[in-house]
Amino acid sequence: MTQAQRQTESRPRRRRRRPRRRGRARRLLLLAALCAVGWSSRGLVFPALPPPQLVLVLGGDVERERVGAEVAKRDGLPVMVSGGSNPEYAHWLFRGRGLDDTRVLLDYRATDTLSNFTSVVDDLKRSKIRHVVLVTSSDHMDRALMVGRVVAGSRGIGLTPLAVPCGERCVPEDWRKVWGDGLRAALWVVSGRDLRDWAAERFGPLLEEVRGR
């Protein structure tokens, strides 16, 4: 046996690494399969939705409140406004369309689209609300539905969208903003906390220190 052969045999054999692509593909297929099974069997977890029980208006434009009032009057439903106009104007608007104060709930806890839902969803569940007409502007509806179907859906509450035309005032939202809020909603369902608030608490002082330098 030559010296070169001895050196070759004495070297530790390297293990061949399995291709990572196969493992990733399998995980993605498994995740897709689980999602498909969950989606197809949702009727076993949550029974069929009843007719709409409430009109939920997301604040940000008084035209949304006007449309919400008309729908509530037409369908004989109560209406909730999350983060809308001031109480004096809101009550004037709803009374002018035949809705007394007992059918109108004004909630001002929300500060953004995520909290539009997280601030009221447990109240809706306690009131046994399972189907809501969601009213917001057409350029805001995609993000509102993304967040609402995650947050409200986690409580067994379904949403029927009613988009309010915004015409020349429409500002299409970037898909990153839509999916970013969707991620925040999913993390809220899992942890009960808003990712943005958590980041502000954790890194806010550090950022302020860096800015001050």
Rosetta silent file (secondary structure, phi, psi, omega in degrees, C-alpha in Angstrom):
SEQUENCE: MTQAQRQTESRPRRRRRRPRRRGRARRLLLLAALCAVGWSSRGLVFPALPPPQLVLVLGGDVERERVGAEVAKRDGLPVMVSGGSNPEYAHWLFRGRGLDDTRVLLDYRATDTLSNFTSVVDDLKRSKIRHVVLVTSSDHMDRALMVGRVVAGSRGIGLTPLAVPCGERCVPEDWRKVWGDGLRAALWVVSGRDLRDWAAERFGPLLEEVRGR
SCORE:     score description
SCORE:     0.000 S_00000001
   1 L     0.000  127.851 -177.727    0.000    0.000    0.000 S_00000001
   2 L   -74.292  165.445  179.634    1.466    3.306   -1.019 S_00000001
   3 H   -65.856  -35.927  179.590    1.809    6.281    1.317 S_00000001
   4 H   -64.744  -39.482  178.930   -0.810    8.231   -0.628 S_00000001
   5 H   -66.445  -38.718  178.152   -3.341    5.403   -0.198 S_00000001
   6 H   -62.873  -42.220  179.033   -2.632    5.282    3.535 S_00000001
   7 H   -63.508  -37.055  179.639   -3.212    9.010    3.879 S_00000001
   8 H   -65.657  -42.720 -179.302   -6.473    8.713    1.953 S_00000001
   9 H   -70.791  -31.245 -177.989   -7.762    5.912    4.186 S_00000001
  10 H   -75.496  -19.555  179.128   -6.711    7.704    7.369 S_00000001
  11 L   -71.520  136.669  178.379   -8.722   10.795    6.516 S_00000001
  12 L   -66.729  136.214  179.569  -12.216   10.863    8.119 S_00000001
  13 L   -75.058  131.540  178.212  -14.932   10.402    5.592 S_00000001
  14 L   -80.015  134.977  177.168  -17.221   13.365    5.242 S_00000001
  15 L   -74.757  137.159  177.768  -20.886   12.703    5.574 S_00000001
  16 L   -76.417  126.724  179.459  -22.908   13.676    2.601 S_00000001
  17 L   -78.071  135.099  176.893  -25.392   16.341    3.425 S_00000001
  18 L   -71.763  142.531  179.551  -28.897   15.698    2.346 S_00000001
  19 L   -57.981  129.460 -179.027  -30.289   18.283    0.007 S_00000001
  20 H   -73.697  -24.455 -176.188  -32.091   20.952    1.988 S_00000001
  21 H   -62.074  -38.460  179.957  -34.438   21.678   -0.828 S_00000001
  22 H   -63.777  -42.617  179.514  -36.246   18.385   -0.389 S_00000001
  23 H   -63.495  -41.510  179.257  -36.754   19.018    3.316 S_00000001
  24 H   -65.762  -41.984 -179.890  -38.091   22.511    2.716 S_00000001
  25 H   -62.550  -40.537  179.459  -40.397   21.308   -0.032 S_00000001
  26 H   -64.321  -41.241  179.161  -41.785   18.584    2.233 S_00000001
  27 H   -64.875  -40.564  178.526  -42.435   21.088    5.025 S_00000001
  28 H   -64.869  -40.917  178.330  -44.186   23.451    2.651 S_00000001
  29 H   -64.687  -40.513  178.803  -46.323   20.625    1.290 S_00000001
  30 H   -64.193  -43.253  178.555  -47.201   19.515    4.809 S_00000001
  31 H   -62.824  -43.253  178.524  -48.121   23.061    5.807 S_00000001
  32 H   -62.642  -39.311  179.226  -50.251   23.482    2.681 S_00000001
  33 H   -65.363  -42.031  178.839  -51.975   20.172    3.378 S_00000001
  34 H   -63.876  -41.294  178.026  -52.738   21.156    6.975 S_00000001
  35 H   -63.378  -41.120  179.862  -54.116   24.498    5.825 S_00000001
  36 H   -64.593  -42.483  178.702  -56.262   22.777    3.220 S_00000001
  37 H   -64.874  -43.263  179.073  -57.619   20.300    5.760 S_00000001
  38 H   -61.948  -41.977 -179.169  -58.295   23.082    8.255 S_00000001
  39 H   -67.517  -42.338 -177.809  -60.076   25.189    5.655 S_00000001
  40 H   -71.324  -24.629 -178.010  -62.173   22.315    4.322 S_00000001
  41 L  -102.909   11.958 -177.622  -63.186   21.204    7.819 S_00000001
  42 H   -60.568  -28.479  179.642  -63.948   24.650    9.224 S_00000001
  43 H   -67.576  -21.908  177.056  -67.640   23.881    9.129 S_00000001
  44 H   -77.139  -29.694 -179.703  -67.064   21.119   11.689 S_00000001
  45 H   -84.148  -48.532  179.423  -65.452   23.575   14.093 S_00000001
  46 L  -116.490  120.015  178.949  -67.724   26.539   13.493 S_00000001
  47 L   -63.913  170.488 -178.634  -71.315   25.888   12.423 S_00000001
  48 L   -55.849  142.237 -177.552  -72.912   27.796    9.570 S_00000001
  49 L   -71.360  143.614  172.321  -73.154   31.520   10.211 S_00000001
  50 L   -75.373  175.190  172.660  -76.499   33.087   11.083 S_00000001
  51 L   -59.734  159.260 -179.889  -77.714   36.179    9.194 S_00000001
  52 L   -52.576  138.254 -177.311  -75.780   39.373   10.025 S_00000001
  53 L  -113.529  -10.188 -174.651  -76.322   40.499   13.610 S_00000001
  54 E  -160.249  147.884  171.522  -74.387   43.765   13.716 S_00000001
  55 E  -103.533  120.085  178.519  -72.947   46.480   11.495 S_00000001
  56 E  -107.715  117.051 -179.200  -69.318   47.224   12.394 S_00000001
  57 E  -105.570  126.606  175.747  -68.013   50.515   10.998 S_00000001
  58 E   -89.713  125.743 -177.358  -64.280   51.221   11.067 S_00000001
  59 L   -66.706  166.584 -179.435  -63.602   54.890   11.740 S_00000001
  60 L   134.277  -17.868  179.476  -61.498   57.095    9.531 S_00000001
  61 L  -158.781  125.646 -176.947  -64.096   58.627    7.216 S_00000001
  62 H   -65.160  -20.081  177.203  -67.560   59.926    8.133 S_00000001
  63 H   -64.711  -31.599  176.033  -68.875   58.519    4.843 S_00000001
  64 H   -63.238  -41.522 -179.227  -68.362   55.051    6.330 S_00000001
  65 H   -67.052  -38.877  178.471  -70.573   56.000    9.261 S_00000001
  66 H   -62.816  -46.072  178.475  -73.268   57.352    6.954 S_00000001
  67 H   -64.265  -41.943  178.447  -73.315   54.119    4.926 S_00000001
  68 H   -60.186  -39.587  178.562  -73.262   52.058    8.115 S_00000001
  69 H   -63.991  -42.138 -179.737  -76.271   53.969    9.426 S_00000001
  70 H   -65.311  -40.376  178.862  -78.223   53.341    6.220 S_00000001
  71 H   -66.871  -43.601  179.799  -77.452   49.614    6.289 S_00000001
  72 H   -61.905  -41.205  178.454  -78.359   49.332    9.967 S_00000001
  73 H   -66.724  -43.354 -177.908  -81.662   51.118    9.375 S_00000001
  74 H   -63.882  -41.010 -174.709  -82.473   49.053    6.283 S_00000001
  75 H   -99.234    1.047  178.604  -81.725   45.702    7.921 S_00000001
  76 L    66.464   38.030 -176.277  -82.906   46.540   11.432 S_00000001
  77 L  -111.036  154.589  169.520  -79.474   45.936   12.961 S_00000001
  78 L   -74.631  162.277 -178.703  -77.518   47.617   15.735 S_00000001
  79 E  -131.818  139.249  175.376  -74.344   49.435   14.704 S_00000001
  80 E  -121.020  132.925  177.242  -70.937   49.713   16.324 S_00000001
  81 E  -113.427  122.556 -179.820  -68.379   52.337   15.281 S_00000001
  82 E  -103.258  111.900  177.370  -64.769   51.642   16.181 S_00000001
  83 L    68.555   41.724 -176.168  -62.595   54.751   16.351 S_00000001
  84 L   -94.144 -153.241 -177.916  -65.014   57.013   14.491 S_00000001
  85 L   -72.132  173.231 -176.978  -66.019   60.666   14.643 S_00000001
  86 L   -63.704  153.942 -173.849  -66.709   62.558   17.876 S_00000001
  87 H   -56.910  -39.855 -177.257  -69.787   61.473   19.868 S_00000001
  88 H   -60.999  -47.685 -179.167  -71.785   64.639   19.218 S_00000001
  89 H   -68.269  -43.073 -177.138  -71.512   64.347   15.453 S_00000001
  90 H   -61.199  -47.022  179.872  -71.958   60.577   15.415 S_00000001
  91 H   -64.411  -38.476  176.933  -75.162   60.651   17.475 S_00000001
  92 H   -60.748  -42.607 -178.911  -76.513   63.485   15.338 S_00000001
  93 H   -64.895  -47.578 -175.968  -75.804   61.468   12.192 S_00000001
  94 H   -71.133  -38.616  177.400  -77.382   58.241   13.445 S_00000001
  95 H   -63.876  -36.916  179.098  -80.418   59.944   14.991 S_00000001
  96 H   -64.959  -16.988  177.626  -80.990   61.751   11.718 S_00000001
  97 L  -109.520   21.670  171.999  -81.318   58.360   10.040 S_00000001
  98 L    82.567   16.037  179.042  -83.792   56.973   12.530 S_00000001
  99 L  -107.414  115.929  178.270  -81.393   55.112   14.856 S_00000001
 100 L   -79.036  171.865 -172.746  -81.810   55.896   18.531 S_00000001
 101 H   -64.051  -22.816 -179.130  -78.926   55.687   20.980 S_00000001
 102 H   -70.183  -17.908 -178.996  -79.884   52.173   22.133 S_00000001
 103 H  -103.356    4.775 -176.095  -78.941   50.807   18.692 S_00000001
 104 E  -125.266  128.032  176.051  -75.639   52.676   18.415 S_00000001
 105 E  -122.201  121.767  178.687  -72.392   51.861   20.222 S_00000001
 106 E  -105.243  122.919 -177.324  -69.418   54.201   19.846 S_00000001
 107 E  -121.551  126.893 -174.475  -66.059   52.719   20.816 S_00000001
 108 L  -116.917   22.244 -179.768  -62.914   54.863   20.902 S_00000001
 109 L   -79.040  -23.006 -174.739  -60.290   52.380   22.102 S_00000001
 110 L   -73.536  144.820  175.278  -58.872   51.668   18.633 S_00000001
 111 L  -121.756  -11.614  178.778  -55.790   53.453   17.336 S_00000001
 112 L  -159.988 -174.122 -175.478  -55.274   51.537   14.081 S_00000001
 113 H   -64.214  -41.352  179.609  -56.754   48.748   11.960 S_00000001
 114 H   -60.691  -49.184 -177.794  -55.544   45.937   14.211 S_00000001
 115 H   -72.579  -15.621  170.215  -56.986   47.498   17.344 S_00000001
 116 H   -54.137  -35.059 -178.080  -60.229   48.203   15.473 S_00000001
 117 H   -97.594  -44.966 -175.611  -60.794   44.475   15.923 S_00000001
 118 H   -64.475  -27.888 -177.836  -58.778   43.493   18.996 S_00000001
 119 L   -76.989  -19.449 -174.170  -60.486   46.138   21.152 S_00000001
 120 L  -120.945  -14.370 -168.838  -64.016   44.905   20.412 S_00000001
 121 H   -64.046  -37.639  179.559  -63.818   41.248   19.375 S_00000001
 122 H   -72.106  -31.983  174.316  -64.148   39.787   22.872 S_00000001
 123 H   -64.153  -40.632  178.396  -67.086   42.100   23.608 S_00000001
 124 H   -64.566  -41.705  179.750  -68.768   40.814   20.459 S_00000001
 125 H   -63.216  -42.692  179.010  -68.156   37.220   21.455 S_00000001
 126 H   -63.564  -29.699  177.858  -69.637   37.804   24.928 S_00000001
 127 L   -84.340    4.431  178.382  -72.689   39.293   23.230 S_00000001
 128 L    62.982   34.265  173.746  -72.923   36.109   21.132 S_00000001
 129 L   -84.372  126.547 -178.569  -72.352   38.000   17.882 S_00000001
 130 L  -123.117   -6.479 -178.996  -71.207   35.556   15.190 S_00000001
 131 E  -146.847  123.782 -173.414  -71.783   37.464   11.953 S_00000001
 132 E  -126.765  139.406  169.071  -70.883   41.089   11.291 S_00000001
 133 E   -87.609  118.727 -176.671  -71.279   43.405    8.302 S_00000001
 134 E   -96.746  120.256 -177.670  -67.906   45.140    7.988 S_00000001
 135 E  -113.831  120.803  172.620  -68.054   48.693    6.632 S_00000001
 136 E  -157.491  174.442 -177.987  -64.926   50.570    5.559 S_00000001
 137 E   -68.591  153.352 -175.329  -63.569   52.408    2.524 S_00000001
 138 L   -62.569  -33.604 -179.336  -62.828   50.411   -0.609 S_00000001
 139 L   -79.738   -7.260  179.293  -59.094   51.186   -0.498 S_00000001
 140 L  -106.712  -10.188 -170.525  -58.923   49.984    3.115 S_00000001
 141 H   -65.413  -39.599 -178.265  -61.027   46.845    2.754 S_00000001
 142 H   -59.384  -46.584 -179.630  -58.261   44.390    1.805 S_00000001
 143 H   -69.615  -39.264  178.956  -56.232   45.157    4.924 S_00000001
 144 H   -62.692  -41.272  178.632  -59.323   45.295    7.128 S_00000001
 145 H   -68.801  -39.304  177.970  -60.441   41.882    5.893 S_00000001
 146 H   -57.458  -49.534 -179.001  -56.953   40.426    6.298 S_00000001
 147 H   -70.786  -45.907 -174.802  -56.820   41.541    9.930 S_00000001
 148 H   -64.566  -39.398 -178.930  -60.500   40.984   10.700 S_00000001
 149 H   -69.454  -25.780  174.889  -60.684   37.446    9.386 S_00000001
 150 H   -77.727  -51.751 -174.843  -57.722   36.481   11.549 S_00000001
 151 H   -72.100  -55.137 -179.964  -58.798   38.263   14.744 S_00000001
 152 L   -66.271  -37.673  178.803  -62.581   37.883   14.505 S_00000001
 153 H   -61.311  -30.624  178.651  -62.208   34.429   12.966 S_00000001
 154 H   -67.545  -16.809  178.130  -60.263   33.296   16.032 S_00000001
 155 H  -107.129   10.603  178.597  -63.429   33.987   18.039 S_00000001
 156 L    76.448   23.830 -178.397  -65.759   32.289   15.564 S_00000001
 157 L  -107.188  125.261  178.466  -67.067   35.565   14.128 S_00000001
 158 E   -93.801  155.357 -177.735  -67.591   35.854   10.375 S_00000001
 159 E  -123.239  135.793  170.352  -67.366   39.042    8.329 S_00000001
 160 E  -113.647  114.599 -175.133  -69.354   40.209    5.310 S_00000001
 161 E   -75.752  142.848  172.178  -67.548   43.132    3.646 S_00000001
 162 E  -134.721   99.520 -175.442  -69.350   46.269    2.506 S_00000001
 163 E   -82.723  134.367  177.451  -66.894   48.611    0.785 S_00000001
 164 E   -95.675  120.269 -179.962  -67.644   52.327    0.695 S_00000001
 165 L   -58.217  137.833  179.213  -66.487   53.936   -2.591 S_00000001
 166 L  -115.249   -2.579  173.213  -63.815   56.562   -2.035 S_00000001
 167 H    55.563 -131.856 -177.546  -63.491   57.841   -5.611 S_00000001
 168 H   -69.480  -15.229 -179.711  -60.617   60.232   -6.194 S_00000001
 169 H   -82.717   -5.547 -177.666  -59.716   60.081   -2.502 S_00000001
 170 L   -64.338  135.886  174.692  -58.704   56.418   -2.791 S_00000001
 171 L  -127.899   98.099 -178.159  -55.102   55.623   -1.910 S_00000001
 172 L   -55.424  136.870 -177.537  -54.320   51.970   -2.780 S_00000001
 173 L   -91.654  141.902  179.234  -52.425   50.264    0.034 S_00000001
 174 L   -66.922  143.665 -178.409  -49.140   48.450   -0.543 S_00000001
 175 H   -61.750  -28.042  179.120  -49.290   44.661   -0.212 S_00000001
 176 H   -67.570  -33.736  176.626  -46.532   44.801    2.406 S_00000001
 177 H   -69.259  -40.140  179.270  -48.748   46.915    4.632 S_00000001
 178 H   -63.134  -52.149 -177.406  -51.638   44.483    4.148 S_00000001
 179 H   -73.202  -28.505  175.806  -49.598   41.372    4.939 S_00000001
 180 H   -63.815  -43.463  176.316  -47.648   43.140    7.683 S_00000001
 181 H   -69.338  -31.073  175.327  -50.868   43.854    9.551 S_00000001
 182 H   -63.444  -39.971  177.129  -51.975   40.294    8.841 S_00000001
 183 H   -65.252  -43.238  177.135  -48.827   39.046   10.565 S_00000001
 184 H   -58.846  -40.518  179.919  -49.457   41.346   13.518 S_00000001
 185 H   -63.916  -43.670  179.776  -52.996   39.964   13.743 S_00000001
 186 H   -63.042  -41.757  178.509  -51.766   36.361   13.724 S_00000001
 187 H   -67.115  -33.716  176.594  -49.228   37.096   16.463 S_00000001
 188 H   -64.473  -41.662  179.817  -51.932   38.821   18.509 S_00000001
 189 H   -61.782  -39.576 -177.185  -54.106   35.707   18.292 S_00000001
 190 H   -75.720  -43.361 -170.939  -51.192   33.531   19.456 S_00000001
 191 H  -107.511  -19.428 -175.564  -49.725   35.803   22.137 S_00000001
 192 L    80.241    8.961 -178.977  -52.450   38.311   23.004 S_00000001
 193 L  -128.315  154.149  176.206  -50.019   41.143   22.292 S_00000001
 194 L   -88.047  127.419 -179.261  -49.417   43.525   19.423 S_00000001
 195 H   -56.947  -38.162 -178.539  -46.013   43.014   17.821 S_00000001
 196 H   -65.164  -43.094  178.786  -45.651   46.765   17.273 S_00000001
 197 H   -65.031  -40.058  179.419  -46.278   47.551   20.950 S_00000001
 198 H   -61.991  -44.563 -179.903  -43.858   44.803   21.994 S_00000001
 199 H   -64.995  -38.039  179.849  -41.142   46.175   19.721 S_00000001
 200 H   -65.198  -40.812  179.111  -41.722   49.715   21.016 S_00000001
 201 H   -67.092  -39.007 -173.508  -41.383   48.550   24.623 S_00000001
 202 H   -80.976  -41.458 -173.101  -38.304   46.468   23.916 S_00000001
 203 H  -112.980   -6.838 -178.938  -36.382   48.651   21.484 S_00000001
 204 H   -56.027  -52.631  179.683  -37.939   52.093   21.954 S_00000001
 205 H   -58.735  -37.824  179.458  -35.461   53.305   24.614 S_00000001
 206 H   -64.832  -42.576  179.029  -32.538   52.021   22.546 S_00000001
 207 H   -64.788  -39.673  178.624  -33.734   53.868   19.445 S_00000001
 208 H   -64.593  -36.434  178.770  -34.231   57.056   21.432 S_00000001
 209 H   -66.405  -40.859  179.951  -30.694   56.715   22.795 S_00000001
 210 H   -65.662  -41.506  179.763  -29.281   56.272   19.293 S_00000001
 211 H   -64.606  -33.319 -177.194  -31.206   59.306   18.014 S_00000001
 212 H   -74.862  -14.243 -178.364  -29.931   61.410   20.893 S_00000001
 213 L   -76.545    0.000    0.000  -26.279   60.760   20.051 S_00000001
